[in-house]
Amino acid sequence: MGPRTVVRVVAVALLSLAMVGCEAGNVLVPGNGGMAPPRDLDGYYYNQAVTLTWELHPQWDGESFRVYGKRTTDADYFLVADVTNCAGGFCSYTDVNVAPGATYEYYVAAYDARSGTEAASDYAIEIHVPHPDPPPVPGTLDAIPLDDAIYLTWDDRARDAADFHFYRVYLEGGDGAVTLLGETDSEGFLDLLVENGNTYGYFVTSVDDQGHESDGSALAEGTPRPDYHGEYLFAWEDVPSASGFVFQEREDLDPIRAGSDPERHFRLEFDQDGWWLVPGPGVEVHRDAYFTTALRCGPAADAGCLDLREAPASDYSGVDIALFPEHSYVLRVPASGGRWRYGVIRVTHVGFTQDGAIAIFDWAFQLQVGNPALSPALLRPNLRESEG
């Protein structure tokens, strides 16, 4: 839940504590039977409801409380609720029966059921209920299937609203049941509570700083699957334990490492200028980023498919390089005899999740030392020639 907006409250009337409580129909006026009244009455508006809070007086003796309210246009207060749910010296009540555009006044009184007397707060508070006007509905929601994960990304048009606050991400089950997965202030969310082979449907809403929520975006579905296409790293600045990467020779070995691991081949970093590939100790990256449409163009690829077939022979260094989607990057890793082994990553997405900056990429690693071929025959099995 994002932070709630507290509506400025104004003391509008001092309530007499010398009066004995009396009742005229449903209309009640405050009174005092010698009991300790509630203290520090406060309140705020959030998401089409008004919440009142108050503190227990040190001399409070277990009495319940009565909440009174009225519109500022009304002459008399009405009993709104009886409250007994106080804990740790603190009490609260949320009034959901409020109308947009109206302004309400509230006070609270301690109530002794045995004597029928009450002790009212020293003042009433005034709270305005605005007309709900949520931010725009998020659009272009995309669900990107990964290995035991799904990355969600959407446009930022909700930020056009000056009072935009955050997003809510929902999972819609096959039976129509809807579950709130979480909230984020970025246009991205990583769902790690999925299983490979199952299809999941999602939609996203936007919320303003007063809790008003938009309608849901169009539904997007994704089916996670085991594959080293769709690897993801978090930025070193956000999740250092999952920001490093090591090219692997077998699919059963996890390539994700801590960004401080001395054996890492590179790690992801993020700053105000963007996303960066930072080579690990002894590893070098080619100075150029190559625009490609796929990591590998196989027999079933589109006619315009463009990949990177061979590692360049020179112009490598240990200097950081900026990462951009739809570009391939070649790294060379030290091998025995002063030679190199070559690997390639192709970035598909950069963005943010609820935990920070992220990059998603496909990759391949040449098994033969000194062989610059990046496609197709001698690469590691995760290229899945049989899948086209």
N, C-alpha and C positions, 0 to 999 in steps of 0.2 A: 504494500500500500504506500502511495506517495504521501508526502506531508500534507496535512489538512490546512486549509485556509481559515484562519480565525477571523470572523467578522468583528469589527470594532464594536464594542458594546458601550452604551451610554447610560448612566444613571438617570432615570427619568422621573422617579418619584420616591420620596421617603415614605415608608409605610409605618403607620402608628403602631408602636409596641404596647401602648397603653390600652388598646381596645381588646375586649374579649371577643373571640371568634363567634361570628353569627352567620346565619345562612338564610337566604331569601330565595326559595326555589332552588335552582342550580347555581345561583350566584353567591359567591363567597367573598368575604373580606378578611384581611389578616387580623390576627389577634395574638395575645401573649398571656399564657397562663403561668408565668414564672419559670418556664423552661429555658434551656439554652438554645438560642436560634442558630440556624446554619450560618457559616461564615464564608466570605470571599466568593460569593455567587458570580459565576462567569458563564459565557456561552459562545457558541460559534455556529455558523451555517456551513454545511458541507453535503453535497450530493442530495439535494431535495429533502433535507432534514435539518432540524435544529437540535443541537446537543447542549444540555446545561450541566454544569459541574459546580460542586460546592464542597466545603470542608466541614468536618464535624467540630463543634465547639468542644473545648477541653472538658466542659461540664456536661456534655451529652450523656444521657442515661438510657440509651437504647430505644428512644422514640423513633417512630417511622417519620416519613416526610411526605408532605403534600406539595405538588407542583401546580401552580395557578398560572393561567395565561389568558391573553385576549389580544385581538387586533387593536392597533392604536386608534382605530375608528370606533371601537366599541366603548361603551361606558363602564361596563363591569367586568371583573375577572371571573373566570370559570375554573372549576376543578378539572385539571388535565390528567393527573395520574397520582397514584400512591406509590411511594418508592421505599423499598427496604434493602436494596442491594448495595450496601455500603461496605467498603473494605479498606483497611489500612488508613482510616481517617478521611477517606475520599468517597464521594458519592457522585452519581451521574444519572441523567435521563435523556433519552433521545425522542424527540417529537417528530414523527413522520407525517402527521396530519396537518401539514402546512400547505398554503396555496402560493403559487408563484406570484410575485409582484406585491405581496402583502408584507406589512411590518408588524411584528409581534412584540408584546411586553410580557415578561415572566417574573415571578418571584417564587420563593420556596419557603415553606414553613415546617418546623418540627411539630409533630402531632402526637398528643397523648390520648390513645383510644380509651383509656379508663376514665378520664375526666372530660374528654371531648374538647380540650383546650389546645391551642397551638401557639408557637412563637415564630414569627415571620422574619425573614431576612431584612436587613436594614434598608434595602433598596430593591428596585426592580431593574431589569435590563431590557434593552430594546435591540432587536435583531431583525434585519431586513432579509427577506427571502427573494432572491432574484429570479428572473425567468431563465430556465435552463437553456443554454445555447452552446452545445458541445462543439469541439473542433471538427474539421472535415474528416470524413471517413478515410482511413489509410487505403491506398490503392496499389496496384501491381504487386500483390503479394506473391512471392515465389518460394516454394519449398524445395530445397536442394538436398537430395539424398546423399548421405555419407555412410561410413561404416559404423553401425550402431549409433547413429546420430542423424539429425535433420537440422539444417541451417535455414532459418527463415529470414527473408529480407523483403523490404517494401519501400515505397517512395516516402518523401518527407513533406508532402503537401499539407499534412496536419499542422506543421510548424508555421503555416501562414497565419494561423490564429495567434493573436498576441498573448492570449492566456493559456496556450498549450502547455501541458505539464509532463505527461508520460503516456506510454502505450500499455495496453493489456493484451496478452497473448492467450488464446483459447484453443483447446483441443475439442473437436467435435467427433463423438463416437459414432459407430455404425447404427446405433439405436437412437441417434439424435441427442443423446446426453452431451452436455457441454461442461467442460472442466477448465477452470482458470489455471493456466500453467505458471504464469508469472507476470511481472511488470518490468519494463525497461524504458529508459529515456533515450535509447538509440534505435535506429531503424534496422535492427537485427536481433535475432534470438536463437540460441543453440539449444535444441531439445536433446538431452542425453538420456532420457528415460524411454527409449524406443528399442525395439528388437528387430534385427535384420529379417526381411521377408514379410513384414506386416506393413499395411498401408495406413497412413495417418492423415487426417484432415485438420486444417488449422484456419482460423481467422483472427484478425487483429482489430482492436478498437483504439481510439485516442481519447484521452481524458484531459480536461482543463484543470486549472488550479483551484476550482471550487467543486471538483468531483463530478462534473457533468461528463457523461460518457457517450461517444458517438455510436452509430450503428456499426455492425461488423463489416469488415472487408469481404470481398469475394473469397470463397473457400479455395484453399490450395492444398493439394495432396502430395505426399512423398512416400516412397518405399525404400528404406535404408537397405544396403546390401554389402556383403563383405567384398572389399576391393581396395587396392591402394590408389585407385583413382578417387579423388575427393578427400585427400589428406588435409588436415587443418592444424594450424599452429596459432597459439595466442601470442600476443606481444610480450616481450621480456618485461616491459614496464607494468603489465597487468597480471599475468600469470606466469611467472618465471619458471615454474616447474614443468610447464608444457609449451615452452617456446623454442626448444632446441630440436634439431632433426639430424638423423644419421641414415644415409643410404644403406639399405640392407640387401643381403643376397638371398634371403629366404622369406617367404610370406608369413611364417610363424614368429618372426622376430619383430618386436615393436620398434618403429623408427623414431618415436617421440621421446625426447630426452629433456632434462632440465637445461635451461639456457646457459648454465654455468658448467655443464659437463665438458671436461677437457677433450673428450672424444667426439664432440658434436661436429658435424660438417658445416652447419650454419644455424643461425637462430633468427627469429623475427623480432624486429624492433619497430616502434612507432613513435613519431614526434609530430610537431606542427606541420612538417613538410610532407608527411605521408608514411608509407610502409617501406621497410628496408630489410633486405637480405644482408646479414652480417656474417661473413665467412668465419668458420672456426679456425683453431690453430693449425697452421700449415696448409689450409685449404684456400683455393683461389677461384674467383668467378670471372667469367669473360666480361669485358667492359661493355658489351652491347646486349640489349634486350631485343629479342626477335619476335615480331608479330607473327602469331600462328593461329590457326583455327582449331587445331587439335594437337594433342601430344604425339599421336601417330595416325597417319592416313593409311588405312588398310584397304582391302579389296572392295569393301562395301561403302567406302567414304564418298562424300559428295565430290562432284567434279572440281569444285573450287577449293577443296581441302588443302590446307597449307601446314606442313610440319617442319621440324628441324631434323635433318637426317644425319648430320655429322658434326662433331665438335670442332670448332676452329682450332688451328694449330698454334696460335699465339695470342697475345694481348690479354693475358690473364693477370689478375692481381688480387691482393687481399683487401681491397678497398670495398666498402659497403656500396650496394647498388639499390636504387629505388625499384619497388615492385609495382607493376601495373597489370590489370586483368588482360587476358588474351595475348600474353607475351611469354616466351620461353627463355629460360636462363640456364646457361651451361656452367657447371662447376667441375673442377678437377681436384681429385683427392690423392694425396701422396701414397705411393705404393713402393714395394721393395725395389731396390736397385736404382733409386732416384727417378723412377718412372711415375706415371700418373694413371689413375682410373677416372673415367668420365661419367658424370650424371647430369640429368636434365630435369628441371621442373617447369611446368606450365601453369601459371597462375590463372585461376578461373574467376575468383572473387576476392575482393578485399572489403572489409566493412567492420561492423561492431556487433557485439553480443551483449547480453546483460553483464558479462564479466570483463568486457574490454575489447580492444582491437583484435581482429582475426584475419588470417589469410587462408584461402582454400586453394589447393593446387593438385595436379596430377604429376607423377614422377616416374622416372626409369633410371636404371643404373647398369652400366656396362660391366659385365663379369670379367672380361679379358683385360689384363693390364696392357696399357698402351694402345688399345683399340679405340679409335675416335668415333666409331659407328654408334649412333644413337637410335637408329631404326633401320630395319626391323628385326633381323634374324638372331643376333647374338645377345639381345637384351634379356634381362631377368624375366621369369615367367609371368609376372604380374601384368605384362602387356596383353596377355590373353589373346593370342593369335586365333584361337578357335572361336572367339566371340566376335571376330570381325571388328 
